[in-house]
Amino acid sequence: MNTNSDLNYQDIRSVAQAMDVDSWIGLITDALESQAPVRMDGVNMPTGPSAEFQTSFVGESGQAAMRSASIVYKYVLHVCHEQGIQDIGRLLDLGCSWGRLTRLFLRDVADGGLFGVDPLPHAVHACRVHIPHATFIKTEYYPPLPFRDQFFDVVLANSVFSHLLELPAYAWMNEIARVLRPGGLLIATTHPIWLLNMVENLRSGKQPMTSGWHQGLSKSWMNIEETRRQYEAGGFLPAEAGEYMEVYGDVIFSPDYIKKVVLRGFLWKSVFLMIIISLSADLAGQNPFLESAPQESSKNQESVGKNFGTH
C-alpha cells in the first residue's frame, strides 16, 4: 500500500532540516529501499519505484543510485551557498526521471517550489506516486516549458546535456535562460573527455559490454585521436551509433564550445550558468567552472570564469 498520501511537505521539510545533510541522504535512501513505510518523527518519507524501474533509467538502484545522486545534490547546495542563494524558492529538476535527485531537495526548497519535468510519461507518473508533494509535469523533447519567464531560482539538468544533440541542446539552453530569474543558477552535467577511455576499453574487451548503451558507444568515435583533437579545438562531438531518437544520443563537448557557442546567447539574459564537466558519479574528482552573465548591464560582453575545487 502506498502511504504517501500521508505526506505533508512542511512536515517532511521540518524533519529534514533538523538533520545534517548526510543523515537526510541516509534516511531518503532507507525509504527508497524499504518494502515498508519509513517514518521519522511520525512523518512518512517518500517511497520509490521498483529496483528494476530505477535501473532502467540510471543503470543502478537503491543505495548505489542515491550515492551518485548525493554527490550532485551536495554540489548544488555548495554552489547555491557560494552564490548567496540561501533559500531556494523554486527549483526545477529538468529530466527528473523517477525523482532520484528531486526527492533530496524536499529538505531545501520552499513549499510549492519543487518541480520536475520529463518527456517520459511513466517517469512522471512514478514521481507523482512516490513524491506527491512536488509538482511533476510531462513535457516534450523540445521547448517550451510550461512556466512563465524568470520563474526559477535554480534549474538542475543532471545527465541531460550529455545526451542532447546540438540543435535541441541549444534550444534547451535558451529555454532555461528564459525561465531562470536574474541571478539564478543552471547546474548541468556533461560527459567528460575520458568517456573515450571507456570506448577504447569496450572495443578492446577490457570492459565487458553489458548494455545496449555500451554497444552503441563501442561503435562511436571510431578515430579516438581525431576526436580528442576536435575536443581540444572546442568541438561538439555526438556519438555515431546507438538507439537514439532525433534529439537524443551521447555527446561530448568541451568547455571551449560552451564558452564560444552556448554562452554567447546568455550574456544578455543576466543569468548565472554552471556547467559541470563530469559524469555525476565522478563529480568530486573534477574542477567545474562557473560562467556568469553580467547582472547590471549587457554592455560587458565578457563572461566571468571561476573554478571550484573538489568537495
Backbone as a ProteinNet text record, in pm:
[ID]
protein_1_A
[PRIMARY]
MNTNSDLNYQDIRSVAQAMDVDSWIGLITDALESQAPVRMDGVNMPTGPSAEFQTSFVGESGQAAMRSASIVYKYVLHVCHEQGIQDIGRLLDLGCSWGRLTRLFLRDVADGGLFGVDPLPHAVHACRVHIPHATFIKTEYYPPLPFRDQFFDVVLANSVFSHLLELPAYAWMNEIARVLRPGGLLIATTHPIWLLNMVENLRSGKQPMTSGWHQGLSKSWMNIEETRRQYEAGGFLPAEAGEYMEVYGDVIFSPDYIKKVVLRGFLWKSVFLMIIISLSADLAGQNPFLESAPQESSKNQESVGKNFGTH
[TERTIARY]
85.1	0	89.3	57.4	132.4	80.4	165.7	124.6	163.1	204.7	249.3	136.6	11.8	-97.1	-89.3	-14.7	0	109.7	179.7	290.8	241.4	314.9	294	428.5	434.6	563.3	634.7	562.1	626.6	672.7	596.3	638.7	768.6	774.3	896.5	1014.2	991	1099.8	1147.7	1056.2	1095	1181.5	1141.6	1221.9	1359.3	1362.2	1488	1583.3	1530.1	1616.7	1668.2	1607.9	1660	1777	1804.8	1912	2025.1	2146.9	2253.1	2231.4	2302.8	2279.7	2300.8	2407.6	2436.1	2329.5	2278.9	2173.3	2044.8	2016.8	1899.6	1912.5	2028	2050.3	2031.7	2082.8	2066.6	1921.7	1843.7	1701.8	1626.2	1652.8	1586.7	1624.2	1750.2	1794.6	1725.2	1715.2	1645.8	1500.2	1435.5	1295.9	1279.9	1377.3	1372.2	1385.5	1470.7	1499.1	1400.4	1329.2	1244.5	1117.9	1076.1	949.4	832.2	862.7	759.7	780.1	674.6	689.1	795.2	874.7	975.9	926	923.9	874.5	985.6	984.9	1074.7	992.3	992.6	912.4	765.4	716.4	576.3	544.5	646.6	625.6	672.9	586.7	624.4	718.4	822.3	917.2	873.8	920.6	884.5	929.1	844.1	876.5	941.3	961.5	1025.2	974.3	997.2	957.3	1047.9	1018.3	1095.1	1240	1324.3	1466.2	1483.7	1402.4	1411.6	1377.1	1275.6	1235.7	1348.4	1406.6	1516.8	1633.9	1670.8	1786.2	1764.8	1641.9	1614.5	1645.3	1650.2	1679.5	1826	1881.3	2013.8	2118.3	2081.5	2178.9	2210.1	2142.5	2163.5	2040	2033.6	1914.6	1954	1857.6	1876.1	1995.2	2073.8	2187	2285.8	2315.4	2410.3	2358.2	2229.6	2171	2172.9	2143.9	2140.9	2281.4	2378.7	2516	2562.8	2538.4	2580.7	2495	2366.2	2279.5	2322.3	2367.1	2402.5	2522.2	2610.7	2725.3	2677.6	2586.1	2530.9	2451.5	2370.7	2289.8	2377	2482	2570.7	2637.8	2668.5	2732.4	2637.4	2511.7	2413.1	2403	2396.5	2388.7	2511.4	2628.4	2753	2750.6	2710	2709	2607.9	2491	2392.3	2449.3	2518	2579.5	2684.9	2767.6	2872.5	2813.7	2698.6	2636.8	2534.4	2527.2	2441.2	2294.6	2262	2123.6	2103	2059.6	2043.7	1910.1	1808.7	1676.3	1634.8	1610.7	1569.2	1416.8	1365.5	1221	1160.9	1224.4	1176.3	1294.6	1287	1389.9	1323.5	1381.6	1334.5	1436.9	1392.3	1473.6	1436.2	1516.5	1490	1536.9	1444.2	1477.2	1483.4	1375.5	1377.9	1378.5	1349.3	1346.8	1247.8	1288	1197	1210.5	1276.1	1284.1	1397.6	1501.4	1616.4	1675.6	1696.7	1750.2	1641.7	1526.7	1420.5	1388.7	1379.1	1338.7	1434.4	1559.9	1656.8	1629.8	1576.3	1555.9	1430	1356.4	1247.1	1298	1422.3	1484.5	1511.7	1529.5	1593.3	1508	1400.6	1318.7	1188.2	1144.5	1022.8	901.3	803.1	677.8	616.3	581.7	523.3	623.5	751.9	853.5	935.7	905.7	986.3	914.7	981.3	921.6	1014.8	954.4	1029.9	957.3	1033.1	973.6	1049.9	977.9	1038.5	947.2	1004.6	919.1	857.4	902.2	852.7	736.3	617.5	500.2	510.9	575.1	585.1	680.9	778.6	866.2	788.6	712.3	633.2	530.9	469.1	371.1	437.1	555.1	625.2	657	698.8	728.9	604	493.9	370.4	322.5	342.9	301.2	389.4	519.6	612.3	658.9	643.2	681.9	567.4	452.6	331.4	327.7	419.2	412.5	511	574.6	639.3	549.4	574.3	493.2	569.7	510.8	575.8	489.5	554.1	483.4	551	469.9	523.5	544	663.4	695.3	730.5	765.5	806.8	959.4	1011.5	1155.9	1213.7	1128.8	1169.7	1093.3	1150.8	1076.7	946.8	855.7	877.8	839.7	883.2	838.4	712.7	626.6	500.5	515.4	615.8	640.5	661.5	626.3	645.9	793	825	961.8	1011	1140.1	1208.5	1139.1	1095.9	1017.5	1104.5	1222.6	1302.1	1426.8	1464.1	1593	1704.7	1674	1773.2	1710.9	1785.7	1749.3	1861.8	1826.2	1921.9	1896.4	2001.2	1990.7	2098.6	2071	2166.6	2148.8	2255.8	2254.4	2151.2	2145.7	2058.2	2141.5	2229	2308.6	2417.4	2442	2532.3	2466.6	2337.1	2264.5	2188.8	2193.3	2119.2	2206.6	2151.3	2220.4	2221.4	2295.5	2332.4	2213.6	2122.6	2011.3	1918.1	1875.7	1792.3	1867.3	1996.8	2074.1	2071.7	2091.9	2091.8	1952.2	1848.9	1712	1680.7	1727.1	1700.1	1780.3	1901.4	1977.9	1902.8	1848.4	1775.8	1645.2	1579	1456.1	1483.5	1592.3	1629.6	1661.3	1731.1	1760.1	1631.5	1529.2	1401.6	1336.4	1338.8	1264.3	1346.3	1476.7	1558.6	1546.6	1536.6	1536.3	1675.5	1688.2	1820.4	1897.2	2019.9	2097.6	2071.3	1983.3	1954.9	2067.7	2055	2161.7	2111.6	2187.8	2172.3	2290.4	2263.1	2367.8	2342.2	2437.8	2418.2	2542.7	2523	2636.1	2655	2778.8	2809.7	2904.8	2917.5	3016	3157	3249.2	3389.8	3461.7	3574	3651.6	3700	3715.9	3764.4	3658.6	3538.3	3444.2	3506.1	3598.2	3665.5	3750.2	3800.1	3873.7	3781.8	3657.7	3561	3535.3	3523.6	3501.7	3615.1	3737.6	3852.9	3850.8	3816.2	3812.7	3701.4	3587.9	3479.6	3521	3591.5	3635.1	3739.9	3828.2	3937.7	3896.1	3781.5	3737.2	3780.7	3854	3894.1	3772.9	3669	3544	3434.1	3359.4	3253.2	3137	3072.8	2953.1	2832.3	2770.5	2659.2	2525.9	2526.1	2402.3	2405.7	2288.1	2281.2	2357.3	2362.3	2439.4	2586.3	2641.1	2780.3	2803.9	2711.3	2726.9	2730.2	2642.2	2643.2	2772.5	2821.9	2947.6	3063	3064	3176.4	3185.5	3074	3071.1	3080.4	3109.9	3114.6	3256.5	3278.2	3407.9	3519.8	3509.8	3599.2	3744.5	3767.3	3903.3	3921.2	3970.8	3979.4	4071.8	4185.1	4280.2	4222.6	4151.5	4088.9	3978.7	3905.7	3802	3863.3	3974.2	4041.7	4088.8	4137.5	4183.3	4067.2	3953.9	3837.1	3785.2	3794.5	3755.5	3841.3	3972.7	4063.2	4038.2	3986.1	3956.7	3819.5	3749.3	3620	3503.8	3512.9	3409.5	3293.3	3184.4	3066.9	3064.8	3075.8	3109.1	3003.2	2899.3	2796.8	2843.5	2790.4	2818.2	2754.9	2818.2	2768.4	2676.3	2663	2583.9	2504.8	2403.1	2320.1	2174	2089.3	1945.3	1890.2	1906.8	1874.1	1759.9	1688	1588.1	1657.6	1581.3	1641.6	1700.9	1664.1	1716.2	1811.7	1828.8	1891.2	2004.3	2113.5	2225.5	2326.9	2451.9	2561.9	2648.1	2689.1	2759.6	2874.5	2987.3	3099.2	3121.2	3125.4	3166.1	3247.3	3329.8	3434.2	3392.6	3464.2	3438.8	3450.8	3543.8	3558.6	3434.6	3372.3	3248.3	3140.5	3130	3029.4	3053.3	3176.6	3207.9	3184.3	3226.4	3224.1	3087.7	3012.9	2888.4	2766.5	2761.7	2641.3	2624.4	2728.6	2714.7	2691.3	2726	2705.6	2559.3	2469.4	2327.9	2276.8	2361.6	2317	2356.1	2449.2	2506.6	2403.3	2307.1	2207.7	2094.6	2092.1	1980.4	2003.1	2124.2	2154.6	2123.6	2178.4	2165	2301.7	2314	2434.4	2421.8	2532.2	2533.6	2646	2612.6	2713.5	2712.3	2825.6	2837.1	2939.4	2902	2991.5	3045.7	3174.3	3232.7	3268.1	3168.5	3189.3	3066.3	3084.3	2973.4	2941.4	2814.5	2775.2	2845.2	2868.4	2927.3	3071.6	3136.5	3275.8	3293.4	3186.6	3189.3	3295.1	3311.1	3401.4	3546	3579.3	3716.5	3741.7	3646.5	3658.9	3670.7	3711.8	3709.7	3606.6	3484.1	3384.2	3420.4	3348.8	3370.3	3236.8	3240.3	3119.9	3131.9	3028.9	3021.6	2903.6	2926.4	2817.3	2799.7	2675.2	2645.1	2633.5	2662.2	2652.8	2510.6	2496.4	2362.9	2316.8	2408.3	2369.2	2359.8	2440.3	2445.8	2478	2421.3	2452	2564.9	2627.2	2733.6	2859.5	2885.5	3004	2981.7	3056.7	3037.4	3134.8	3199.5	3291.3	3229.8	3232.3	3187.1	3295.4	3255.4	3348.8	3360.6	3481.1	3500.2	3554.7	3516.6	3566.2	3573.4	3682.4	3698.7	3667.3	3602.4	3580.2	3660.9	3718.7	3793.5	3703.6	3763.2	3685.6	3620.8	3509.4	3439.9	3352.7
-119	0	124.9	222.2	347.1	441	478.3	563.9	709.3	742.8	879.6	981.7	936.3	1031.1	1097.4	1037.7	1095.2	1201.9	1220.1	1313.8	1457.8	1538.7	1682.3	1747.9	1835.2	1890.6	1959.3	2043.6	2116.7	2023.1	1915.9	1819.1	1750.7	1708.8	1645.2	1741.5	1865.2	1963.2	1991.6	1996.8	2020.4	1907.3	1783.9	1667.7	1675.5	1705.6	1706.8	1813.8	1932	2042.3	2025.4	1935.1	1904.1	1806.3	1754.3	1656.7	1720.6	1666.4	1709.8	1646.7	1696	1654.3	1505.1	1450.6	1308.3	1220.4	1260.5	1183.6	1187.6	1303.4	1316.3	1225.5	1224	1136.1	990.1	954.5	818.7	781.2	874.5	848.6	830.1	917.4	906.9	775.7	734.5	608.5	489.9	492	385	374.9	489.8	490.6	437.2	466	418.7	267.2	212.2	69	-15.2	47.5	-28.4	-79.4	-198.4	-253.9	-203.5	-147.9	-94.9	55.6	129.8	274.3	308.7	409.3	458.2	589.1	597.1	715.6	775	905.7	977.8	1083.6	1077.9	1170.1	1169.4	1050.9	1036.3	1077.6	1111.5	1158.5	1051.5	1015	918.4	982	909.1	954.9	908.4	975.6	934.9	791.7	720.2	584.2	589.8	473.6	470.8	358.7	366.6	259	137.2	32	-91.7	-72.1	-161	-155.7	-167.5	-251	-267	-137.2	-67.6	59.9	162.1	171.5	264.8	235.6	108.8	69.8	99.1	88.8	112.3	255.7	346.2	486.4	521.7	478.1	527.6	417.9	294.1	185.4	131.5	181.1	134.2	168	116.1	138.5	149	187	187.8	268.9	208.5	278.5	328.5	248	290.1	411.1	409.7	522	648.9	637	754.4	802.9	711.5	754.5	851.9	817.7	908.1	1034.1	1020.9	1138.9	1234.4	1180.3	1265.5	1354.7	1308.8	1391.5	1516.9	1498.2	1612.8	1701.9	1640.7	1715.6	1806.2	1750.3	1830.4	1941.9	1912.1	2014.4	2130.6	2100	2205.7	2294.1	2232.6	2310.7	2398.1	2343.5	2419.5	2540.5	2521.1	2632.1	2737.9	2694.9	2791.6	2875.9	2810.6	2883.5	2981.7	2936.3	3022.4	3144.4	3127.6	3236.2	3315.5	3289.4	3368.3	3332	3213.4	3167.5	3082.1	3145.2	3075.2	3002.4	3057	2996.2	2975.8	2850.3	2819.3	2823.6	2926.4	2939.1	2840.4	2829.6	2736.7	2670.1	2539	2460.3	2367.9	2359.4	2268.9	2159.4	2033.8	1919	1882.7	1928.1	1907.9	1768.2	1687.5	1548.1	1469.5	1477.1	1428.9	1277	1204.4	1058.3	1015.1	923.4	877.9	957.4	1072.7	1159.3	1127.3	1063.7	1026.7	1149.7	1257.1	1379.4	1466.2	1470.1	1560.5	1539.3	1412.7	1382.2	1440.8	1451.8	1505.9	1653.2	1725.5	1869.4	1904	1804.7	1832	1904.3	1885.3	1948.7	2097	2138.7	2267.2	2367.9	2323.5	2409.9	2441.8	2565.4	2610.1	2529.7	2523.1	2452.4	2508.1	2418.3	2459.6	2498.4	2489.4	2536.9	2429.6	2302	2193.2	2132.5	2137.4	2092.4	1995.1	1901.2	1812.5	1797.3	1789.2	1766.2	1655	1580.3	1472.3	1441.9	1403.4	1370.1	1230.4	1147.6	1010.5	1002	963.8	966.2	870.2	754.4	660.3	712.3	793.2	855.7	958.4	1042.2	1143.7	1078.1	971.7	901	847.1	786.6	733.1	843.4	958.8	1070.1	1117.6	1127.3	1173	1076.3	948.2	847	850.1	859.7	840.7	971.2	1083.8	1213.9	1311.6	1291.9	1363.9	1511.8	1559.4	1699.5	1787.7	1731.3	1813.1	1809.8	1898.2	1907.2	1849.1	1750.9	1684.9	1698.6	1736.4	1767.4	1695.8	1633.1	1574.4	1684.4	1687.9	1785.5	1711.1	1786.7	1728.6	1728.9	1674.8	1669.6	1804	1894.7	2030.3	2128.4	2248	2351	2386.3	2459.1	2534.4	2456.5	2511.1	2464	2541.1	2480.7	2546.6	2638.8	2724.9	2815.5	2956.1	3054.3	3192.6	3231.1	3344.2	3394.6	3416.7	3388.9	3419.5	3354.4	3230.5	3162.7	3093	3042.3	2956	3025.2	2986.4	3025.8	2935.2	2805.9	2705.8	2608.3	2576.1	2466.5	2364.6	2239.9	2129.7	2040.5	2015.9	1929.6	1822.3	1721.4	1612.7	1508.7	1477.6	1379.1	1413.3	1540.8	1587.3	1630.8	1728.3	1780.1	1682.3	1580.7	1473.9	1384.6	1406.4	1320.8	1397.2	1530.6	1607.8	1642.3	1626.7	1669.2	1821.6	1876	2017.3	2113.3	2095.6	2189.5	2184.2	2066.3	2064.9	2113.6	2088.3	2137.3	2289.8	2351.3	2497.7	2552.4	2483.6	2527	2520.1	2412.4	2399	2498.9	2530.3	2632.9	2765.4	2803.1	2929.2	2924.6	2810.1	2799	2805.9	2744.2	2752.2	2896	2965.6	3107.1	3188.2	3150.9	3222.5	3203.9	3080.9	3054.3	3080.6	3106.3	3141	3289.8	3320.5	3460.7	3519.9	3651.9	3713.5	3672.8	3626	3577	3432.8	3365.9	3224.9	3135.9	3008.4	2913.1	2798.8	2769.1	2643.7	2555.8	2436.5	2340	2217.5	2187.2	2080.1	1994	1868.1	1777.5	1744.4	1717.5	1670.8	1551.8	1477.5	1370.2	1429.2	1367.1	1409.9	1349.5	1406.7	1356	1213.6	1176.6	1040.6	933.6	973.9	874	796.1	862.6	794.4	677.5	685.2	571.1	450.4	474.8	365.6	305.9	392.8	345.2	251.8	294.2	209.9	78	81.8	-41.3	-135.4	-78.2	-161.9	-231.8	-159.3	-218.8	-326.6	-303.6	-398	-518.3	-511.3	-618.9	-603.2	-496.5	-473.1	-448	-389.3	-368.2	-442.8	-528.6	-605.1	-515.1	-550	-479.4	-541.2	-465	-518.5	-451.3	-363.6	-293	-248.6	-210.3	-151.8	-21.8	50.5	174.6	146	43.2	5.6	-30.9	-102.7	-142	-20.7	76.3	198.6	275.8	287.6	358.6	291.9	160.6	88.9	114.3	158.4	184.3	332.6	412.9	557.6	611	730.7	797.9	701.4	653.2	547.2	592	719.4	773.3	850.4	781.6	840.7	962.4	952.3	1063.5	1186.4	1165.6	1278.9	1340.1	1255.5	1306.1	1391	1345.5	1424.6	1558.5	1557.2	1681.2	1778.7	1726.5	1811.7	1865.6	1783.8	1829	1947.8	1935.3	2043.3	2169.2	2151.7	2265.6	2326.6	2272.8	2329	2271.3	2144.4	2083.6	2027	2001.3	1933.3	1796.4	1689.1	1557.4	1453.7	1437.7	1336.9	1197	1098.9	959.4	926.3	835.9	799.7	679.9	611.6	489.3	484.9	399.9	383.9	393.2	350.4	352.9	487.8	587.7	724.1	778.4	872.6	947.6	1066.7	1149.7	1260.2	1367.8	1369.2	1471.8	1415.5	1284.9	1222.2	1129.8	1133.9	1045	1058.3	1028.7	1058.5	1163.3	1260	1376.3	1412.3	1446.7	1506	1645	1744.9	1877.9	1946.1	2037.2	2091.3	2222.2	2265.1	2397.3	2508.5	2495.6	2599	2610	2497.8	2501.7	2577.6	2547.8	2613.8	2764.3	2803.7	2946	3019.7	2957.8	3027.6	3024	2915.3	2897.8	2914.1	2838.3	2835.7	2964.1	3007.2	3120.6	3251.8	3256.4	3379.4	3422.8	3326.4	3358.6	3392	3377.7	3400.7	3537.5	3604.6	3723.1	3832.6	3844.6	3950	3909.1	3783.2	3734	3746.6	3781.8	3804.8	3684.1	3569	3450.6	3393.8	3327.2	3250.2	3116.3	3067.5	2937.3	2853.9	2736.8	2644.6	2520	2484.4	2360.2	2272.9	2152	2058.6	1963.8	1968.5	1882.4	1750.1	1664.5	1539.1	1452.3	1322.2	1234.6	1254.3	1249	1285.4	1200.4	1073.2	985.3	1022	1097.5	1133.7	1283.8	1348.7	1493	1538.6	1464.8	1510.4	1516.3	1448.4	1448.8	1546.9	1635	1725.4	1870.2	1957.2	2100.1	2164.6	2185.5	2252.8	2400.1	2467.3	2610.6	2681	2805.5	2887.2	2999.5	3016.8	3130.2	3215.9	3345.4	3431.8	3545.9	3568.2	3682.8	3806.5	3925.4	4047.6	4072.5	4112.4	4132.6	4277.3	4371.7	4511.8	4572.3	4522.7	4583	4478.2	4490.4	4398.9	4451.9	4562.6	4620.4	4536	4475.2	4392.3	4259.6	4229.6	4108.7	3997.8	4011	3909.1	3832.5	3699.2	3617.5	3614.3	3592.8	3584.1	3439.9	3384.8	3244.4	3230.4	3121.6	3092.1	2942.3	2892.9	2748.9	2715.7	2601.4	2547.6	2420.7	2396.5	2274.5	2158.3	2048.9	1930.4	1950.5	1876.2	1885.9	1765.4
0	0	0	-84.3	-87.6	21.1	111	223	200.1	77.6	55.7	63.9	67.4	86.3	222.6	314.5	448.3	455	343.4	344.5	355	424.2	427.1	401.9	303.9	262.4	378.6	451.8	559.8	670.7	697.1	798.4	756.1	628.5	579.1	587	545.3	545.1	687	781.3	920.9	973.3	943	982.7	917.6	787.3	712.5	763.3	791.1	832.5	974.3	1050.9	1183.9	1176.9	1056.9	1037.5	958.8	975.3	886	748.6	649.6	511.5	492.3	548.9	530.4	594.9	710.9	776.3	693	634.6	548.2	425	363.6	248.2	288.9	405.9	454.1	476.3	530.6	555.2	423.7	327	197	127.8	142.5	82.8	148.6	280.3	351.7	307	291.2	249.9	107.4	24	-113.8	-121.1	-37.8	-43	37.6	130.1	222.5	153.3	192.7	146.1	230.7	344.9	434	449	484.2	501.7	606.2	578.2	671.1	730.2	862.5	930.8	1017	1026.1	1114.7	1186.1	1318.3	1399	1355.2	1320.4	1282.5	1140.2	1061.6	924.8	827.1	732.4	629.8	528.5	492.8	392.9	252.8	146.7	10.5	-18.3	-89.4	-131.7	-270.4	-330	-460.5	-547.8	-678.3	-768.8	-751.3	-823	-809.8	-850.9	-802	-838.9	-989.2	-1053.2	-1198.7	-1270.5	-1221	-1280.1	-1265.7	-1146.1	-1123.7	-1218	-1227.2	-1308	-1455	-1501.9	-1643	-1684.5	-1587.6	-1617.2	-1594.2	-1482.1	-1442.3	-1429.8	-1462.2	-1459.4	-1321.6	-1219.3	-1082.4	-1001.6	-881.3	-799.1	-652.9	-570.8	-426.5	-380	-294.4	-233.7	-337.4	-438.1	-540.8	-617.3	-650.3	-723.1	-638.7	-510.9	-425.6	-390.7	-391.6	-365	-472.6	-598.5	-705.6	-707.5	-677.2	-672.3	-561.6	-449.4	-335.8	-366.3	-454	-491.6	-564.2	-657.8	-729.3	-634.4	-549.8	-453.6	-366	-309.9	-224.9	-304.3	-428.3	-511	-537.6	-565.6	-586.9	-462.7	-345.8	-221.9	-205.1	-238.9	-228.9	-320.3	-444.7	-540.6	-499.1	-453.7	-406.2	-292.1	-199.2	-88.1	-139.3	-232.4	-287.4	-357.8	-420.6	-495.9	-415.2	-286.6	-199.5	-204.5	-259.3	-259.9	-134.5	-27.8	99.2	106.4	42.4	40.9	-104	-141.4	-277.7	-282.1	-346.7	-355.6	-453.4	-571.8	-674.1	-742.3	-755.4	-823.4	-923.8	-1043.2	-1147.1	-1170	-1158.6	-1195.7	-1339.6	-1434.6	-1577.3	-1616.9	-1669.3	-1696.8	-1567	-1488.6	-1349.7	-1337.9	-1446.9	-1440	-1331.3	-1242.3	-1135.7	-1006	-1014.2	-897.1	-803.4	-855.8	-772.2	-703.4	-778.6	-719.8	-658.2	-722.4	-676.8	-529.7	-488	-350.3	-247.4	-281.1	-185.7	-155.2	-253.8	-236.2	-157.3	-110.2	-17.4	106.6	137.8	254	232.8	107.2	81	4.6	-58.4	-143.3	-71.4	-84.5	-17.1	-62.1	24.8	-3.9	-132.3	-223.8	-350.6	-456.1	-423.7	-516.4	-584.1	-559.2	-614.1	-734.6	-851.5	-976.5	-1047.3	-1119.3	-1206	-1338.6	-1447.1	-1579.1	-1649.2	-1731.8	-1808.7	-1927	-2040.9	-2156.3	-2149.3	-2056.1	-2048.2	-1949.7	-1997.4	-1908.6	-1791.3	-1808.9	-1696.7	-1589.2	-1628.2	-1528.6	-1446.4	-1514.5	-1445.4	-1353.1	-1399.7	-1315.9	-1189.1	-1203	-1086.2	-986.3	-1036	-945.9	-872.8	-944.2	-880.6	-773	-796.1	-699.2	-575.1	-594.9	-483.6	-418	-487.1	-429.5	-456.4	-391.5	-431.5	-396	-312.2	-272.6	-347.7	-449.8	-551.6	-674.4	-769.8	-889.9	-1007.3	-1074.7	-1186.9	-1311.5	-1421.3	-1545	-1661.1	-1745.1	-1867.2	-1969.7	-2027.2	-2130.9	-2259.7	-2362.2	-2489.8	-2498.4	-2608.6	-2626.1	-2669.8	-2710.7	-2744.7	-2657	-2634	-2560.9	-2635.8	-2565.5	-2442.7	-2316.9	-2203.5	-2072.9	-2032.8	-1952.9	-1915.2	-1794	-1797	-1686.3	-1741.2	-1660.7	-1702.5	-1697.5	-1756.3	-1756.6	-1613.3	-1591.8	-1465.8	-1345.7	-1361.9	-1259.5	-1155.4	-1195.5	-1108.8	-1055.7	-933.3	-876.6	-926.4	-939	-976.1	-1076	-1181.3	-1271.4	-1267.9	-1241.9	-1238.8	-1359.9	-1437.8	-1556.1	-1546.7	-1466.9	-1446.9	-1557.5	-1628.2	-1735.7	-1843	-1878.8	-1987.4	-2106.8	-2085.2	-2197.4	-2241.6	-2162.7	-2205.8	-2310.1	-2338.8	-2432.7	-2540.5	-2539	-2637.6	-2757.3	-2875.4	-2995.1	-3002.3	-3098.2	-3092.3	-3097.6	-3191.4	-3202.7	-3082	-3037.2	-2915.9	-2792.1	-2784.4	-2669.5	-2665.6	-2780.3	-2784.1	-2754	-2807.2	-2779.4	-2630.8	-2565.4	-2422.5	-2339.9	-2382	-2311.5	-2311.3	-2426.6	-2434.7	-2356.1	-2354.6	-2277.8	-2128	-2085.1	-1943.6	-1906.1	-1994.4	-1967.4	-1952.7	-2027.1	-2017.5	-1880.9	-1827.9	-1703.9	-1578	-1590.7	-1474.8	-1443.7	-1317.2	-1275.8	-1290.8	-1299.2	-1297.6	-1171.9	-1189.8	-1077.4	-1043.5	-1119.1	-1094.1	-1142.7	-1112.6	-1142.8	-1229.6	-1333.9	-1406.6	-1370.8	-1323.1	-1292.2	-1379	-1466.4	-1564.1	-1572.5	-1605.4	-1622.3	-1769.3	-1806.8	-1941.2	-1931	-2040.8	-2044.2	-2041	-1968.1	-1969.8	-2089.8	-2124.3	-2236.9	-2211.4	-2085.1	-2059.8	-2085.1	-2129	-2178.3	-2294.9	-2367.1	-2478.1	-2428.5	-2305.6	-2249.1	-2235.6	-2194.1	-2185.8	-2323.4	-2423	-2560	-2602.1	-2575.6	-2611.7	-2536	-2407.6	-2327.3	-2372.5	-2415.3	-2466.9	-2595.6	-2679.5	-2806.2	-2785.3	-2691.1	-2669	-2585.6	-2520	-2432.7	-2289.3	-2257.5	-2118.7	-2029.6	-2087.7	-2014.6	-2088.7	-2020.5	-2087.6	-2129.6	-2240.6	-2284.7	-2216.5	-2129.3	-2051.2	-2084.8	-2185.5	-2219.1	-2364.7	-2415.3	-2548.7	-2557.4	-2444.3	-2441	-2468	-2405.4	-2427.8	-2573.9	-2632.2	-2772.1	-2863.4	-2835.7	-2915.1	-2900.7	-2777.2	-2754.2	-2828.5	-2829.8	-2892	-3042.2	-3102.2	-3246	-3278.3	-3178.7	-3195.6	-3179	-3231.8	-3221.6	-3263	-3386	-3432	-3435.2	-3462.5	-3460.3	-3329.7	-3227.9	-3094.3	-3092.4	-3156.5	-3154.4	-3223.7	-3335.7	-3404.2	-3318	-3246.1	-3156.9	-3045.9	-2991.5	-2887.7	-2944.5	-3065.3	-3127.5	-3145.6	-3192	-3210.7	-3077.1	-2974.1	-2840.6	-2797.3	-2814.2	-2775.1	-2856.8	-2979.4	-3065.7	-3037.5	-2937.2	-2900	-2977.1	-3016.2	-3097.5	-3018.3	-3091	-3038.5	-3103.5	-3024.7	-3077.6	-3039.5	-3122.4	-3094.3	-3130.2	-3059.1	-3093.3	-3228.3	-3301.3	-3433.6	-3431.1	-3317.9	-3312.4	-3182.7	-3182.6	-3065	-3101.1	-3009.7	-3033.5	-2990.6	-3077.2	-3040.9	-3125.5	-3068	-3142.1	-3206.7	-3276.4	-3349.8	-3259.5	-3132.9	-3042.2	-2938.4	-2934.4	-2818.2	-2861.1	-2786.3	-2811.7	-2700.1	-2728.6	-2637.4	-2701.6	-2622.5	-2675.5	-2583.2	-2643.3	-2569.9	-2625.7	-2539.5	-2585.8	-2477.3	-2520.9	-2434.7	-2369.6	-2266.2	-2208.9	-2311.4	-2405.6	-2507.6	-2594.4	-2625.2	-2702.8	-2625.8	-2496.9	-2413.9	-2411.5	-2393.3	-2383.1	-2515.1	-2624.8	-2753.4	-2820.2	-2799.5	-2873.3	-2783.2	-2675.7	-2594.2	-2514.6	-2445.3	-2354.7	-2427.2	-2553.8	-2629.3	-2624.3	-2623.2	-2618.5	-2480.6	-2378.6	-2241.6	-2188.3	-2250.8	-2188.9	-2164.5	-2253.2	-2235.3	-2142.8	-2101.2	-2022.3	-1871.7	-1829.4	-1688.3	-1601	-1638.2	-1554.7	-1526.5	-1413.5	-1387.7	-1458	-1506.4	-1571.9	-1514.9	-1463.8	-1414	-1499.7	-1555.8	-1629.7	-1558.7	-1525	-1458.8	-1564.2	-1590	-1692	-1627.5	-1614.2	-1544.5	-1555.7	-1551.5	-1519.3	-1372.4	-1335.1	-1199.5	-1094.1	-1122.1	-1021.3	-990.1	-1079	-1059.3	-1038.4	-1001.2	-985.3	-886.5	-779.1	-673	-719.4	-827.3	-874.9	-987.2	-1014.9	-1127.9	-1081.5	-1171.2	-1147.9	-1239.4	-1191.6	-1273.1	-1290.4	-1379.9	-1390.2	-1392.6	-1352.6	-1345.4	-1446.5	-1526.2	-1616.2	-1574.1	-1558.6	-1515.7	-1614	-1651.9	-1735.7	-1648.8	-1702.6	-1622.8	-1576.9	-1451.9	-1396.8	-1402.8	-1408.9	-1407.1	-1546	-1638.3	-1770.2	-1873.6	-1993	-2101.8	-2188.9	-2151.5	-2232	-2226.8	-2111.7	-2097.8	-2166.4	-2269.6	-2347.6	-2309.1	-2194.6	-2147.6	-2031.8	-2040	-1927.6	-1821.4	-1698	-1587.4	-1546.5	-1545.9	-1511.2	-1371.4	-1306.7	-1172.9	-1155.1	-1103	-1078.7	-933.8	-914	-780.9	-769.3	-655.7	-634	-601	-560.1	-525.3	-389.2	-370.6	-242.4	-224.8
[MASK]
+++++++++++++++++++++++++++++++++++++++++++++++++++++++++++++++++++++++++++++++++++++++++++++++++++++++++++++++++++++++++++++++++++++++++++++++++++++++++++++++++++++++++++++++++++++++++++++++++++++++++++++++++++++++++++++++++++++++++++++++++++++++++++++++++++++++++++++++++++++++++++++++++++++++++++++++++++++++

